[in-house]
């Protein structure tokens, strides 16, 4: 049976994640309140942030920035859109 959550991103009941996708307290919060679809939206946003900001994920500073953006995306005002970014159609 699929685990259902009230997704904070979608604002409705949806299938939940099958496992923790991020470590620690933030990962637990995400597991408990983000759906599979909500997580997929984050993965797309994360890719934009990494590429547009040219983040080096080997650097602690880049990882911290991405973690802050993840928390804002799910539990805050939303993740930032990089300056000058225009989605491809």
N, C-alpha and C positions, 0 to 999 in steps of 0.2 A: 504494500500500500504506500502511496506517495505521501510524504510528509508535507502538510500545508502550513503556510505562514501568512500572517497579515503583512504584506510587503510594504515597507516604508517608502519605497520608490514608486510603486504602482498605486498604492493606496487601496489595495484590495487583496482578497485571499488568492493565493497562487501557489503552485508547487514550490517547495523549499529546496535549498541546496542539499545534496546528498552527504556532503562532508564539509569540514572547515576549509575555507579557501584562503585564509590568512591567519597567521599565528596571533596568540595573545588575546587580551580583552576585546580589542576591536574585532578580531576574527570571530570571537564568540558572539558579539552583538550582531555582526553580519549574518552569521549562521542562523541566529534566532529570528531575524526580522527582515531578511532580504530573500526574494524569490530567485529562481533560476533566471528568469527574464530580466529582473533588476540587476543581477550580477553580470549578465551579458551586456547590458547597457554600460556598466562600469568598465568592462574590458574594452569596449569601443572607445570610451572617453579616455581611459588610461593610455591606449595606443596613440591617440591624438596628443595627449600631454607629453608623452615620451618623445614622439617624433618632432613635434613643433617646438618644444623647448630643448631639444637635443640633449635629453637627460642621459647620463652615464650611470646605469644602475649598479655599477661597481662602487660608486661614490655614496657615502653615507648621506651626504647633503641631498642628493637626488632621491634616494629612497625615503628620506624624511619628508621631502616635499610631496612625493606621491602619496605617502600615507596620510598627510594632512588633507590632500585633495580628495582621497577616498572617503575620509571621515566627513568632509563637507558635502560630498556627493550624496551620501546616504543619510546623514543625520544633521546636516546644517543647511546653509543657504544654497548649496550646490557647488560643484567644481567650477573653476574658472575656465573660460574659453581663451586660448592663447591669442594674443593680439595679432590681427591680420589673418586669422584662420578663416577660411571659407570652405565649407564642406563640398566635396565633389558630388556631382549629380549623376 
